[in-house]
């Protein structure tokens, strides 16, 4: 996710209207009461209405049109991929079981993703 810019609720409502954003349920809310997006396929705006402010950022891909591209380009953190890959490799070297190695890599990658995201 790109750098967020936050505005007061009044300014946020004005921006949502001026930019022609529509309400959406797609997106990690991070405490948002509502979320809004524009309709562009790429270089799209995502706005989150928080209890005291509106925060906006740009996504490379709109998840409404390109869910997989959005996940890999805008959501997945490099730190999570690295941690998961290293964990998978380490487990594989120790017991040679790909299924166990992959499970551990996914679990550790998901945990790192959650930590980095918050």
C-alpha positions in Angstrom: 0.0 0.0 0.0 1.2 3.5 -0.8 1.6 6.3 1.6 -1.8 7.4 3.0 -2.9 11.0 3.3 -5.6 11.8 5.9 -8.2 14.5 6.0 -10.9 15.7 8.3 -14.3 14.0 7.8 -15.7 17.1 6.3 -12.9 17.4 3.7 -13.0 13.6 3.2 -16.7 13.7 2.3 -16.0 16.5 -0.2 -13.1 14.5 -1.8 -15.2 11.4 -2.1 -17.9 13.4 -3.9 -15.5 15.4 -6.0 -13.5 12.3 -7.1 -16.7 10.3 -7.8 -15.8 7.4 -5.5 -18.3 4.7 -4.8 -18.7 2.7 -1.6 -17.1 -0.8 -1.6 -16.6 -3.7 0.7 -13.3 -4.7 -0.8 -10.2 -3.7 1.2 -8.7 -4.3 4.6 -10.7 -2.0 6.8 -8.1 -1.2 9.5 -10.9 0.3 11.6 -12.8 1.9 8.8 -16.5 2.4 9.1 -16.8 2.6 5.3 -14.5 2.3 2.3 -14.6 4.0 -1.1 -12.9 3.4 -4.5 -12.8 5.0 -7.9 -13.7 2.9 -11.0 -10.3 2.9 -12.7 -8.6 -0.4 -13.3 -5.1 0.8 -12.4 -3.6 3.6 -10.4 -6.8 3.6 -8.4 -7.8 5.6 -5.3 -8.9 3.8 -2.1 -10.4 5.9 0.7 -11.3 4.7 4.2 -13.7 6.6 6.5 -12.3 6.2 10.0 -14.1 7.4 13.2 -12.4 10.8 13.1 -10.9 11.2 9.6 -10.7 10.0 6.0 -7.5 8.4 4.8 -6.7 8.0 1.1 -4.0 6.1 -0.8 -3.4 4.9 -4.4 -3.3 1.2 -5.3 -1.6 -0.1 -8.4 -4.6 -2.3 -9.2 -8.3 -2.1 -8.4 -9.3 -5.3 -6.6 -12.8 -5.0 -8.1 -11.3 -5.7 -11.6 -7.9 -7.3 -10.8 -8.1 -9.1 -7.4 -4.9 -11.3 -7.9 -2.8 -8.4 -9.3 -4.0 -6.2 -6.4 -3.1 -8.9 -3.8 0.4 -9.4 -5.2 1.2 -5.8 -6.1 -0.6 -3.8 -3.3 -1.2 -6.1 -0.4 1.5 -8.7 0.0 4.6 -7.4 1.8 8.1 -8.4 0.6 9.0 -9.1 4.2 6.3 -11.7 4.4 7.4 -13.4 1.2 11.0 -13.5 2.4 10.1 -14.8 5.8 7.8 -17.5 4.4 10.4 -18.5 1.7 13.2 -18.8 4.2 11.1 -20.7 6.7 10.0 -23.1 3.9 13.6 -23.6 2.9 14.8 -24.2 6.4 12.1 -26.7 7.2 12.7 -28.5 3.9 16.4 -28.8 4.6 15.7 -30.3 8.1 13.0 -32.9 7.2 12.7 -33.1 3.4 8.9 -33.0 3.6 7.6 -30.4 1.1 4.1 -30.3 2.5 5.3 -29.5 6.0 7.8 -27.0 4.7 5.1 -25.2 2.6 2.6 -25.2 5.5 5.2 -23.6 7.9 6.3 -21.1 5.2 2.7 -20.0 4.7 2.0 -19.7 8.4 5.2 -17.7 9.1 4.6 -15.5 6.1 1.1 -14.8 7.2 2.2 -13.9 10.7 4.9 -11.5 9.3 2.3 -10.0 7.0 0.0 -9.3 9.9 2.8 -7.8 12.0 4.1 -5.6 9.2 0.5 -4.5 8.3 -0.3 -3.2 11.8 
